[in-house]
């Protein structure tokens, strides 16, 4: 497409859309969606209406002459993949958004026509704004383009979820007002913005026709909303089992009892780094006791700072302490994440000397990239898996929590990891499955 004597930086919104309304609009996610572990791609929220709009599950090349716009959501670990792809395509047609473009817009100036910062659900109004870097506009006039994505691809890791069970998700709000020292969510959306109730209801009505057995409320902290009870009652009408994020300091017996009554199956609580005291977890033990009382599963996510577990003694002390907490709280599900320092968070100044551009591809929470020694890094990856495996296969878990070997997605995922790591590490395993 020619734009006369204009450079690509001078191209306007009207130039892009003039005479091109029938051409394809392609949504893409970098890195590509993980069909086994992922949820619906975030770019589905941004894509406009129209039969010319599609989502590309794989980041393949297209004929630019057939494409009006490429809408690309880019996370840190997808940065290199995006750059490699963008260099093969017409940058006058590339719109980019997501965490990495929001925080580092300058890194995308040579590769995209528009760089969208923060949440967005109105693409056309957003990119009509002047300038190359624009703020995302959210007006809640539509719901995500679920019709562009096969919901059966979702294989979320959930206790008791079987591979053929349909799982979907929903956001009822965006942002988080808290400032946990490690968390990047407030950088993307620093205040809580709730979707209008009628928008939530429309989305629920759509999700009902998918007959989901499971639904994940993706809000950073669902009970932060004043009307969360009304929203939960809406979502309950899908008939699906519900799991959600919350923090212990926002839960009490009345709230937990209400959640149990309205189909909440599991709550994810951030145990975080057990060597750090978080005020949100002052009542964590009591909350876990209440969740057990009312039959709601507990999902504990924890953080491993690899710089704190260097050496056999330090590693043993940390994981012994973690296992003690598992036994005290008896969660049905645990999930480990290595510390990932994000620019803009409180811990960034402490860790930025350890982070290089080459580490972008390792921002997957499963790589101890703060450790430069590759052998030590791989051993840390193994021991994070191993301690979760020991918990799931322990007599304690079998007698006090639930049966592990039931061929649900939790068991199947850990068997995949077991078979992946076994050839290299079996010689140091002191327990056999």
Residue, then its C-alpha position, 0 to 999 in steps of 0.5 A: x500500500x502506497x502513502x505518497x511521499x509520507x514516511x511511515x511515521x507520518x501515516x495517519x489513521x485515515x490513511x490506514x483505513x481509506x479504501x481497505x475496509x474489506x481486508x483482514x485484521x489479524x490478531x496475534x499473541x507473542x509468545x504464541x498461546x500455550x494450548x495446554x497451560x493458557x487461557x483465552x488470548x488477551x488480544x481477543x478483548x481488543x479485536x473489533x467486530x467484523x467478519x474480516x477479523x481473525x485470530x492467528x493461533x500460530x505466529x505465521x507470516x501473511x501476505x501484507x497485501x491482504x492485511x489491513x492491520x496486525x494487532x499484536x499482544x506482546x509479553x516480555x518473553x515474546x519480545x524477540x519472537x515479535x521483532x523477528x516476525x515484525x521485520x518481515x512485515x509492513x510496520x505501517x500495519x502493525x499495532x502492538x500492545x501488552x505488558x512490554x509495549x506499555x513499559x518499554x514503548x521506545x523498544x517498539x518505535x521502529x516496528x509498529x505504526x501504533x504502540x498501545x499502553x495499558x488496557x484497551x477494548x476499543x481498538x479503532x478509537x484507540x489508534x485514531x488518537x494522534x501520535x505513535x504511542x497512545x493510551x488504550x481506551x476502554x469503554x466496555x461496549x462489547x465483549x471479547x471475540x470468543x468466536x475467534x477462538x476454540x474454547x476447547x483448546x483450554x487445558x487449565x491445570x485444575x484439580x479434578x478437571x479432566x482433559x475433555x472438560x470445557x474451561x473458560x474465563x472472565x474478567x469483571x474488573x481490571x487493575x489493582x490498587x495494591x503495590x506488592x513489591x514484586x508485582x507488575x499488575x499495578x503498572x499495567x492498570x494502577x487502579x481498580x476499574x470495574x466493568x459495568x454490570x450489564x457488560x458482565x451480564x452480556x459476557x456471562x450470557x455468551x459464556x453460558x452457551x459454551x456449556x463450561x464445566x469450569x470458569x476462572x475469574x481472572x480479576x487480580x483480586x475479585x473481592x476488592x469490588x464492592x459488588x463482587x457478590x452480585x457479580x459472583x451470582x451472575x457468573x454462577x448462572x453459567x453452571x460452571x465450577x468457579x475459581x478465582x484470585x483473592x488475598x487472605x486479608x479480604x476474606x472472612x467466614x461470611x465471605x467464604x460461606x457466601x462463595x461456597x454457596x455460589x459455586x466457588x470451587x477453588x481460591x488462589x492465594x498468594x503464599x509468595x516468598x515464605x522468607x518475607x512477611x506480607x501483611x495481606x497474609x497475616x490471617x492466611x492460616x485462619x482463612x485456609x482453615x475456613x476454606x477447608x471448613x466450607x469445602x473450597x479448594x486452596x491453591x497456593x502460589x509461591x515465589x522462589x528467589x533463586x539468589x536466596x537458595x544458592x548452595x545445598x544448605x540454603x536450598x534445603x532450609x528454604x524448601x523444608x520451610x516451604x514444605x512445613x507451610x504446605x503441611x500447615x495449610x494443606x492446599x489441594x494445589x501448589x504452584x511455584x514461580x521463580x522471582x521475575x523482577x519487573x521494571x517499575x516495581x519496588x524490587x527493580x532497583x535491587x535486581x536490575x544488575x542481574x537482568x539483561x536483554x537476553x533474559x527477556x525470553x526467560x520471563x516465564x516464571x519457570x526459569x531461574x534466570x537471575x542465576x547466570x550459571x546454567x548448571x545451577x539454573x537447571x538444578x533449581x528448575x528441577x528442585x522446584x518441580x521436585x518439592x511440589x512432586x514430593x508434596x503431591x505424592x506424599x502420604x500427607x497429601x493422600x491422607x489429609x488432602x485428596x487423591x493425586x493420581x486421578x488422571x486430571x489435568x493437575x496429575x497429567x501435567x506433573x507426569x509430563x514434567x516427571x517424564x521430562x526431567x526423569x532421564x537427567x535427574x533420576x540418579x538423585x531421586x530418593x523417592x519413586x512414583 
